[in-house]
Amino acid sequence: MPSTQKKDRVLWLAAAALCVAGLLGWLWACEIWDQYYDYLPRSLNPVTGNIYPLNIHGRVVYQTLKEQSRRENWDFWSMAVLCCGMALGAIYEWRSRKSK
């Protein structure tokens, strides 16, 4: 029985760590959106590479391909890590209810 408790404890710690990491990543992704809203040009500028439109609450800014990839990667991976943490948390809950 102690072995099962250790496994459950590790599962809970992994779920909590992934959820915290995912939430922190999501907050950083929100900061990137905020930075882009404040600093990116509002008009198309092919010379600098700002040709990819991004609509932020009705205001269009133009980003470079590198900026677009950075924003999309942070959005995707932060949500992926958060979802993995939530899935592990659901497994932990299922296992703890099953053992009662």
MDAnalysis code that builds the backbone (N, CA, C; Angstrom):
import MDAnalysis as mda
import numpy as np

u = mda.Universe.empty(300, n_residues=100, atom_resindex=np.repeat(np.arange(100), 3), trajectory=True)
u.add_TopologyAttr("name", ["N", "CA", "C"] * 100)
u.add_TopologyAttr("resid", np.arange(1, 101))
u.add_TopologyAttr("resname", ["MET", "PRO", "SER", "THR", "GLN", "LYS", "LYS", "ASP", "ARG", "VAL", "LEU", "TRP", "LEU", "ALA", "ALA", "ALA", "ALA", "LEU", "CYS", "VAL", "ALA", "GLY", "LEU", "LEU", "GLY", "TRP", "LEU", "TRP", "ALA", "CYS", "GLU", "ILE", "TRP", "ASP", "GLN", "TYR", "TYR", "ASP", "TYR", "LEU", "PRO", "ARG", "SER", "LEU", "ASN", "PRO", "VAL", "THR", "GLY", "ASN", "ILE", "TYR", "PRO", "LEU", "ASN", "ILE", "HIS", "GLY", "ARG", "VAL", "VAL", "TYR", "GLN", "THR", "LEU", "LYS", "GLU", "GLN", "SER", "ARG", "ARG", "GLU", "ASN", "TRP", "ASP", "PHE", "TRP", "SER", "MET", "ALA", "VAL", "LEU", "CYS", "CYS", "GLY", "MET", "ALA", "LEU", "GLY", "ALA", "ILE", "TYR", "GLU", "TRP", "ARG", "SER", "ARG", "LYS", "SER", "LYS"])
u.atoms.positions = np.array([
    [0.800, -1.204, 0.000],
    [0.000, 0.000, 0.000],
    [0.845, 1.272, 0.000],
    [1.976, 1.329, 0.755],
    [2.780, 2.553, 0.726],
    [3.306, 2.878, -0.668],
    [3.552, 1.857, -1.482],
    [4.030, 2.096, -2.842],
    [2.986, 2.840, -3.671],
    [1.725, 2.486, -3.498],
    [0.642, 3.158, -4.202],
    [0.525, 4.609, -3.743],
    [0.707, 4.842, -2.439],
    [0.643, 6.202, -1.925],
    [1.773, 7.059, -2.487],
    [2.958, 6.468, -2.632],
    [4.087, 7.207, -3.210],
    [3.808, 7.561, -4.669],
    [3.251, 6.599, -5.400],
    [2.924, 6.859, -6.804],
    [1.872, 7.956, -6.920],
    [0.880, 7.904, -6.028],
    [-0.147, 8.941, -6.043],
    [0.438, 10.301, -5.697],
    [1.345, 10.327, -4.758],
    [1.991, 11.590, -4.368],
    [2.805, 12.166, -5.537],
    [3.541, 11.323, -6.226],
    [4.316, 11.767, -7.383],
    [3.387, 12.265, -8.486],
    [2.297, 11.559, -8.696],
    [1.316, 11.969, -9.696],
    [0.726, 13.333, -9.357],
    [0.391, 13.537, -8.093],
    [-0.157, 14.820, -7.662],
    [0.861, 15.939, -7.826],
    [2.113, 15.686, -7.441],
    [3.164, 16.706, -7.584],
    [3.423, 17.046, -9.047],
    [3.431, 16.042, -9.911],
    [3.624, 16.288, -11.345],
    [2.472, 17.101, -11.918],
    [1.251, 16.763, -11.522],
    [0.083, 17.511, -11.999],
    [0.148, 18.962, -11.542],
    [0.480, 19.167, -10.280],
    [0.559, 20.531, -9.748],
    [1.674, 21.325, -10.433],
    [2.825, 20.694, -10.623],
    [3.944, 21.385, -11.267],
    [3.605, 21.766, -12.709],
    [2.978, 20.858, -13.436],
    [2.610, 21.160, -14.821],
    [1.544, 22.249, -14.888],
    [0.598, 22.227, -13.978],
    [-0.433, 23.274, -13.972],
    [0.175, 24.639, -13.674],
    [1.069, 24.693, -12.699],
    [1.722, 25.963, -12.371],
    [2.562, 26.443, -13.548],
    [3.327, 25.541, -14.155],
    [4.153, 25.920, -15.308],
    [3.274, 26.390, -16.472],
    [2.177, 25.699, -16.713],
    [1.267, 26.097, -17.788],
    [0.644, 27.454, -17.536],
    [0.239, 27.712, -16.292],
    [-0.341, 29.018, -15.960],
    [0.683, 30.138, -16.080],
    [1.909, 29.885, -15.639],
    [2.956, 30.900, -15.782],
    [3.263, 31.160, -17.259],
    [3.300, 30.102, -18.055],
    [3.507, 30.268, -19.493],
    [2.379, 31.046, -20.139],
    [1.155, 30.775, -19.699],
    [-0.006, 31.491, -20.235],
    [0.061, 32.968, -19.865],
    [0.473, 33.266, -18.631],
    [0.624, 34.671, -18.228],
    [1.686, 35.365, -19.074],
    [2.777, 34.651, -19.358],
    [3.807, 35.238, -20.205],
    [3.277, 35.443, -21.632],
    [2.482, 34.526, -22.125],
    [1.876, 34.689, -23.457],
    [0.969, 35.922, -23.476],
    [0.235, 36.149, -22.390],
    [-0.596, 37.362, -22.300],
    [0.272, 38.609, -22.319],
    [1.420, 38.542, -21.674],
    [2.351, 39.680, -21.683],
    [2.877, 39.946, -23.094],
    [3.130, 38.899, -23.841],
    [3.576, 39.067, -25.228],
    [2.499, 39.771, -26.048],
    [1.244, 39.337, -25.888],
    [0.139, 40.001, -26.592],
    [0.097, 41.481, -26.215],
    [0.274, 41.779, -24.936],
    [0.234, 43.156, -24.466],
    [1.386, 43.968, -25.053],
    [2.570, 43.387, -25.094],
    [3.723, 44.064, -25.695],
    [3.478, 44.347, -27.168],
    [2.938, 43.369, -27.863],
    [2.665, 43.557, -29.286],
    [1.651, 44.665, -29.501],
    [0.647, 44.742, -28.661],
    [-0.368, 45.787, -28.773],
    [0.258, 47.171, -28.608],
    [1.209, 47.273, -27.681],
    [1.829, 48.568, -27.399],
    [2.910, 48.969, -28.405],
    [3.687, 48.012, -28.897],
    [4.897, 48.364, -29.623],
    [4.910, 48.058, -31.116],
    [4.065, 47.184, -31.600],
    [4.111, 46.851, -33.021],
    [3.448, 47.946, -33.844],
    [3.927, 48.113, -35.091],
    [3.359, 49.172, -35.939],
    [1.904, 48.884, -36.318],
    [1.174, 49.957, -36.487],
    [-0.245, 49.862, -36.834],
    [-0.468, 49.862, -38.349],
    [0.608, 50.001, -39.080],
    [0.492, 49.996, -40.543],
    [1.480, 48.993, -41.126],
    [1.122, 48.485, -42.272],
    [1.934, 47.508, -42.991],
    [3.288, 48.128, -43.334],
    [4.383, 47.369, -43.088],
    [5.721, 47.873, -43.384],
    [6.565, 46.734, -43.963],
    [6.512, 46.544, -45.294],
    [7.250, 45.439, -45.909],
    [8.774, 45.551, -45.763],
    [9.289, 46.755, -45.607],
    [10.733, 46.948, -45.486],
    [11.274, 46.273, -44.227],
    [10.564, 46.405, -43.124],
    [11.001, 45.793, -41.867],
    [10.472, 44.376, -41.677],
    [9.584, 43.935, -42.546],
    [9.022, 42.593, -42.448],
    [7.735, 42.519, -41.657],
    [7.209, 43.650, -41.247],
    [5.954, 43.673, -40.495],
    [4.785, 43.588, -41.474],
    [4.510, 42.347, -41.906],
    [3.479, 42.149, -42.927],
    [2.375, 41.195, -42.487],
    [2.497, 40.623, -41.293],
    [1.506, 39.657, -40.821],
    [0.546, 40.353, -39.857],
    [-0.721, 40.487, -40.252],
    [-1.664, 41.216, -39.393],
    [-2.059, 40.399, -38.156],
    [-2.288, 41.130, -37.076],
    [-2.755, 40.536, -35.828],
    [-3.811, 41.468, -35.253],
    [-5.027, 40.956, -35.125],
    [-6.129, 41.743, -34.588],
    [-6.181, 41.555, -33.076],
    [-5.944, 42.639, -32.343],
    [-5.982, 42.600, -30.885],
    [-7.098, 43.529, -30.431],
    [-8.225, 42.955, -30.072],
    [-9.396, 43.711, -29.594],
    [-9.800, 44.806, -30.580],
    [-9.828, 44.476, -31.856],
    [-10.291, 45.413, -32.869],
    [-9.211, 46.312, -33.445],
    [-8.025, 46.273, -32.898],
    [-6.927, 47.079, -33.436],
    [-5.945, 46.142, -34.128],
    [-5.630, 46.450, -35.368],
    [-4.736, 45.594, -36.145],
    [-3.313, 46.127, -36.038],
    [-2.397, 45.236, -35.660],
    [-0.973, 45.546, -35.671],
    [-0.314, 44.568, -36.637],
    [0.859, 44.922, -37.087],
    [1.562, 44.083, -38.061],
    [2.845, 43.561, -37.438],
    [3.003, 42.253, -37.528],
    [4.136, 41.576, -36.911],
    [5.009, 40.916, -37.969],
    [6.240, 40.608, -37.567],
    [7.122, 39.860, -38.449],
    [6.831, 38.369, -38.278],
    [7.389, 37.564, -39.145],
    [7.192, 36.121, -39.038],
    [7.772, 35.588, -37.734],
    [8.923, 36.121, -37.321],
    [9.555, 35.694, -36.072],
    [8.670, 36.036, -34.876],
    [8.102, 37.225, -34.867],
    [7.208, 37.628, -33.777],
    [5.945, 36.770, -33.756],
    [5.432, 36.476, -34.924],
    [4.239, 35.634, -35.012],
    [4.524, 34.237, -34.482],
    [5.655, 33.672, -34.858],
    [6.020, 32.325, -34.386],
    [6.215, 32.315, -32.883],
    [6.862, 33.342, -32.348],
    [7.085, 33.432, -30.904],
    [5.750, 33.444, -30.153],
    [4.833, 34.276, -30.593],
    [3.537, 34.390, -29.932],
    [2.755, 33.079, -30.031],
    [2.713, 32.489, -31.213],
    [1.973, 31.238, -31.403],
    [2.572, 30.097, -30.587],
    [3.909, 30.030, -30.512],
    [4.553, 28.981, -29.723],
    [4.226, 29.108, -28.239],
    [4.302, 30.336, -27.698],
    [3.969, 30.521, -26.289],
    [2.512, 30.192, -26.029],
    [1.621, 30.609, -26.915],
    [0.199, 30.295, -26.750],
    [-0.027, 28.786, -26.745],
    [0.539, 28.102, -27.732],
    [0.305, 26.667, -27.878],
    [0.919, 25.875, -26.720],
    [2.203, 26.093, -26.457],
    [2.882, 25.258, -25.473],
    [2.422, 25.518, -24.052],
    [2.061, 26.743, -23.721],
    [1.559, 26.993, -22.374],
    [0.226, 26.271, -22.164],
    [-0.638, 26.304, -23.167],
    [-1.914, 25.588, -23.039],
    [-1.707, 24.078, -23.046],
    [-0.752, 23.597, -23.834],
    [-0.479, 22.154, -23.870],
    [0.014, 21.662, -22.514],
    [0.920, 22.410, -21.892],
    [1.444, 22.018, -20.579],
    [0.337, 22.085, -19.532],
    [-0.483, 23.126, -19.589],
    [-1.596, 23.250, -18.648],
    [-2.582, 22.087, -18.812],
    [-2.899, 21.722, -20.038],
    [-3.820, 20.603, -20.275],
    [-3.233, 19.283, -19.793],
    [-1.933, 19.078, -19.975],
    [-1.295, 17.857, -19.458],
    [-1.384, 17.810, -17.936],
    [-1.148, 18.945, -17.288],
    [-1.270, 18.998, -15.835],
    [-2.681, 18.704, -15.380],
    [-3.656, 19.247, -16.083],
    [-5.052, 18.992, -15.719],
    [-5.419, 17.529, -15.956],
    [-4.889, 16.941, -17.018],
    [-5.150, 15.527, -17.278],
    [-4.542, 14.653, -16.176],
    [-3.330, 14.969, -15.755],
    [-2.724, 14.212, -14.660],
    [-3.512, 14.404, -13.365],
    [-4.008, 15.613, -13.148],
    [-4.841, 15.856, -11.975],
    [-6.123, 15.047, -12.014],
    [-6.723, 14.925, -13.199],
    [-7.938, 14.117, -13.342],
    [-7.634, 12.642, -13.092],
    [-6.492, 12.180, -13.564],
    [-6.092, 10.792, -13.316],
    [-5.870, 10.571, -11.824],
    [-5.225, 11.548, -11.170],
    [-5.015, 11.445, -9.725],
    [-6.355, 11.355, -8.996],
    [-7.290, 12.217, -9.352],
    [-8.615, 12.182, -8.712],
    [-9.312, 10.848, -8.956],
    [-9.238, 10.360, -10.174],
    [-9.867, 9.088, -10.503],
    [-9.262, 7.951, -9.684],
    [-7.930, 7.946, -9.584],
    [-7.259, 6.888, -8.814],
    [-7.570, 6.974, -7.332],
    [-7.649, 8.215, -6.810],
    [-7.914, 8.355, -5.380],
    [-9.349, 7.956, -5.048],
    [-10.275, 8.220, -5.930],
    [-11.669, 7.819, -5.694],
    [-11.835, 6.313, -5.869],
    [-11.065, 5.743, -6.784],
    [-11.138, 4.316, -7.043],
    [-10.627, 3.518, -5.838],
    [-9.629, 4.058, -5.140],
    [-9.023, 3.327, -4.019],
    [-9.853, 3.446, -2.733],
    [-10.828, 4.346, -2.706],
    [-11.659, 4.502, -1.484],
    [-12.729, 3.471, -1.397],
])
